[in-house]
């Protein structure tokens, strides 16, 4: 998608907070852009190492959410994360306290229970959790600090908006605009499905009508399907929002460049109008000057009635 870039991903990871909403929103965005899974996982690993100890567990929760919720879409993330998870678990365990390690162990146990990864790989992850250096094993627990969401300040946003960017090529801009025509908000079929969801999945008071286990299990299945439908659609809408922001920036950059070129063209036009006026003035003066010059063809023949000059022989003749 046009909205995906490494810089955009890095920014989103820097803004990630430990709230469930923040993690799930970014997870849906990553799953939507799963064709970039290699770059996503590599960037996630890089940013994990840069993150402060208090934020590293949040990165692991994000990986867990992406791995588990992307399984129905495809195996890309599940496979790609296997290349970095052992080192990631070892790194986080070495940089944090025992309580964080216990939380990481719980994630690994869930993966084992749900067969996300096989037993051998789970064992590798657990060994990575406890593979610390001797000094780190004996250190006292790190005092926990409240993890605050990383918010981009308005001044930074304005600076980013005002920073010079390369304008898009017309073909690139046209392609981005065409892609928006097939965005989530234009998907009438999905919106109709959502509009036709049964009231039982939307109204908690309807639960009072359930009298037997079969009805409860049937409703549970309906609710799960509705959650999956809405979560996927919300992810698509979030991606569309990013796409539209990206296209808006592209249009802004494109218009800014066109305004610059317009000003340059107006200046050039003014300059060459001045040149044209000067050349036209010279042309007019030259034409007037030519009209005032005598026509040599109209002058009388001054040699027609005169005798020819004598030759040297005539001058020295004895006669």
C-alpha positions in Angstrom: 0.0 0.0 0.0 1.1 3.5 -0.6 0.9 4.3 3.1 3.6 1.8 4.1 7.1 2.9 4.5 10.0 2.0 6.8 9.9 5.5 8.3 6.1 5.3 8.9 6.6 1.9 10.6 9.4 3.3 12.8 7.2 6.3 13.8 4.3 4.0 14.7 6.6 1.8 16.8 7.9 4.8 18.6 4.4 5.9 19.4 3.3 2.4 20.6 2.0 2.4 24.2 1.3 -0.4 26.6 -2.5 0.0 26.2 -4.5 -2.8 24.5 -6.0 -0.5 22.0 -2.6 0.9 20.9 -1.2 -2.7 20.5 -4.2 -4.0 18.6 -4.5 -1.0 16.3 -0.9 -1.3 15.3 -1.2 -5.0 15.0 -4.1 -4.7 12.6 -2.1 -2.2 10.5 0.9 -4.5 10.3 -1.3 -7.5 9.4 -2.9 -5.4 6.6 0.6 -4.7 5.2 1.8 -8.3 5.7 3.4 -8.4 2.2 6.1 -6.3 3.8 6.6 -8.9 6.6 10.4 -9.2 6.2 10.9 -5.4 6.6 8.3 -5.3 9.4 10.0 -8.0 11.5 13.5 -6.6 10.9 12.4 -3.1 11.9 10.5 -4.4 14.9 13.7 -6.1 16.1 15.8 -3.0 15.5 13.4 -0.8 17.4 13.1 -3.4 20.2 16.8 -3.1 20.9 16.6 0.7 20.9 13.6 0.8 23.3 14.0 1.5 26.9 13.6 -1.5 29.3 10.1 -0.3 30.4 8.8 -0.5 26.8 10.4 -3.8 25.7 7.6 -6.0 27.0 5.1 -3.9 25.0 7.0 -4.8 21.8 6.8 -8.5 22.8 3.0 -8.1 23.3 2.8 -6.5 19.8 4.7 -9.5 18.3 2.3 -11.9 20.1 -0.8 -10.1 18.8 0.6 -10.0 15.2 1.7 -13.7 15.3 -1.6 -15.0 16.6 -4.0 -12.8 14.7 -2.3 -13.2 11.3 -2.5 -17.0 11.3 -5.8 -16.9 9.4 -4.4 -14.5 6.8 -1.2 -16.5 6.1 1.9 -17.9 7.7 4.2 -15.0 6.8 4.6 -13.5 10.2 4.7 -16.8 12.1 7.6 -18.0 9.9 9.4 -14.7 9.8 9.4 -14.1 13.5 11.1 -17.4 14.1 14.3 -15.8 12.7 14.5 -13.2 15.5 12.4 -14.4 18.5 15.1 -16.4 20.3 17.5 -13.4 20.3 14.6 -11.1 21.1 13.5 -13.1 24.2 17.1 -13.3 25.3 17.6 -9.6 24.8 14.5 -8.6 26.7 15.2 -11.1 29.5 18.7 -9.6 29.9 17.5 -6.0 30.0 14.5 -6.4 32.3 13.5 -8.0 35.6 12.2 -11.3 36.7 8.5 -10.2 36.6 8.9 -9.4 32.9 10.5 -12.8 32.3 7.5 -14.5 33.9 5.2 -12.6 31.5 7.3 -13.7 28.6 7.1 -17.3 29.8 3.3 -16.9 29.8 3.4 -15.8 26.1 5.5 -18.8 25.2 3.2 -21.2 27.1 0.2 -19.8 25.2 2.0 -20.4 21.9 2.7 -24.0 22.9 -0.9 -24.5 24.0 -2.3 -23.1 20.8 0.3 -24.9 18.6 1.5 -21.6 17.3 5.1 -23.0 17.4 6.2 -26.6 17.9 7.7 -27.9 21.2 11.3 -27.8 20.0 11.1 -24.1 19.1 9.3 -23.3 22.3 12.1 -24.9 24.2 14.6 -22.7 22.3 12.6 -19.7 23.4 12.5 -20.7 27.0 16.3 -21.3 27.0 16.7 -17.9 25.5 14.7 -16.4 28.4 17.1 -17.8 31.0 20.3 -17.3 29.0 21.6 -14.3 30.8 25.1 -13.3 31.9 26.1 -14.1 35.5 25.9 -10.4 36.5 22.5 -9.9 35.0 21.2 -13.0 36.7 22.2 -11.8 40.2 21.1 -8.2 39.9 18.3 -6.8 41.9 14.9 -6.3 40.2 14.6 -3.2 38.3 12.2 -0.7 39.8 9.2 -0.5 37.5 8.2 2.8 36.0 4.8 3.6 34.6 5.0 3.3 30.8 3.5 6.4 29.2 2.3 6.5 25.6 4.9 8.1 23.3 3.1 11.1 21.8 4.4 13.1 19.0 4.4 16.8 20.0 2.4 19.2 17.9 5.7 21.2 17.2 7.3 18.0 16.0 4.3 17.2 13.8 4.4 20.7 12.3 8.1 20.4 11.7 7.6 17.0 10.0 4.8 18.4 7.9 6.9 21.4 6.9 10.0 19.4 6.1 10.9 19.3 2.4 10.0 16.1 0.6 10.5 14.9 -2.9 7.3 15.5 -4.9 5.6 12.4 -6.3 5.7 11.7 -10.0 2.3 12.3 -11.7 2.1 8.6 -12.5 2.7 7.7 -8.8 0.1 10.2 -7.7 -2.5 8.9 -10.2 -1.9 5.3 -9.0 -2.3 6.3 -5.4 -5.6 8.1 -6.1 -6.9 5.1 -8.1 -6.1 2.8 -5.2 -8.3 4.9 -2.9 -11.2 4.1 -5.2 -11.0 0.5 -3.9 -10.6 1.4 -0.2 -12.4 -0.1 2.8 -15.0 2.7 3.0 -16.0 1.8 -0.6 -16.6 -1.9 0.2 -20.4 -1.9 0.2 -20.5 -5.7 0.6 -18.7 -5.7 4.0 -20.7 -2.7 5.2 -23.9 -4.6 4.4 -22.7 -7.6 6.3 -22.0 -5.5 9.3 -25.3 -3.7 9.0 -27.0 -7.1 8.9 -25.3 -8.5 12.0 -28.0 -10.0 14.4 -29.0 -7.9 17.4 -27.8 -10.6 19.7 -24.2 -9.8 19.0 -24.6 -6.1 19.6 -26.9 -5.9 22.7 -25.7 -7.3 26.0 -29.3 -7.4 27.3 -30.1 -10.1 24.8 -27.9 -12.5 26.9 -30.7 -12.8 29.4 -32.8 -14.7 26.8 -30.2 -17.6 26.7 -31.5 -20.5 28.6 -29.3 -23.5 27.5 -25.7 -24.3 26.6 -26.3 -25.0 22.9 -27.8 -21.5 22.5 -24.9 -20.0 24.4 -22.3 -21.8 22.2 -24.1 -20.8 19.0 -24.2 -17.2 20.1 -20.5 -17.4 21.1 -19.6 -18.5 17.6 -21.7 -15.7 16.1 -19.9 -13.2 18.4 -16.5 -14.5 17.4 -17.3 -14.2 13.7 -18.7 -10.7 14.2 -15.5 -9.7 16.2 -13.3 -11.1 13.4 -15.3 -9.3 10.7 -15.3 -6.0 12.6 -11.6 -6.3 13.6 -10.6 -6.9 10.0 -12.7 -4.1 8.7 -11.4 -1.7 11.4 -7.9 -2.7 10.3 -8.7 -1.9 6.7 -10.2 1.4 7.7 -7.1 2.2 9.8 -5.0 1.4 6.8 -7.2 3.5 4.5 -6.9 6.4 7.0 -3.1 6.2 6.7 -3.4 5.9 2.9 -5.5 9.0 2.7 -3.1 10.9 4.9 -0.2 9.8 2.7 -2.1 10.8 -0.5 -2.9 14.1 1.1 0.8 14.7 1.8 1.6 13.7 -1.8 -1.0 16.2 -3.1 0.3 18.9 -0.8 3.9 18.2 -2.1 2.8 18.0 -5.7 0.8 21.2 -5.5 3.6 23.0 -3.7 6.0 22.1 -6.5 3.5 23.1 -9.1 3.1 26.5 -7.5 6.9 26.9 -7.5 7.0 25.9 -11.2 4.0 28.3 -11.9 5.9 31.2 -10.2 9.0 30.3 -12.3 7.0 30.1 -15.5 5.4 33.5 -14.7 8.8 35.0 -14.1 10.2 33.5 -17.3 7.2 34.6 -19.3 7.6 38.2 -17.9 11.3 38.1 -18.8 10.8 36.9 -22.3 7.9 39.3 -22.9 10.4 42.1 -22.0 12.9 40.5 -24.5 10.2 40.4 -27.2 9.3 44.0 -26.6 13.0 45.0 -27.0 13.4 43.0 -30.2 10.1 44.4 -31.5 11.3 47.9 -30.8 14.6 47.3 -32.6 12.7 45.8 -35.5 10.5 48.9 -35.7 13.4 51.3 -35.6 15.3 49.3 -38.2 12.3 49.3 -40.5 12.0 53.1 -40.1 15.7 53.5 -40.7 15.6 51.4 -43.9 12.8 53.5 -45.2 14.9 56.7 -44.8 17.9 55.4 -46.7 18.3 56.4 -50.4 17.6 53.8 -53.1 20.8 53.6 -55.1 19.0 52.2 -58.1 17.1 55.5 -58.5 20.3 57.7 -58.7 21.5 59.0 -62.2 24.3 57.2 -64.1 27.2 59.5 -63.6 29.5 57.6 -66.0 27.3 57.3 -69.0 28.1 60.7 -70.8 31.9 61.0 -70.0 34.8 60.1 -72.4 37.0 57.3 -71.3 40.3 58.2 -69.6 43.4 58.1 -71.8 45.7 55.1 -71.5 49.5 55.4 -70.8 50.3 54.8 -74.4 48.1 57.7 -75.5 49.8 60.0 -73.0 53.4 59.2 -74.3 52.5 59.0 -78.0 54.8 61.2 -80.4 51.8 62.1 -82.5 
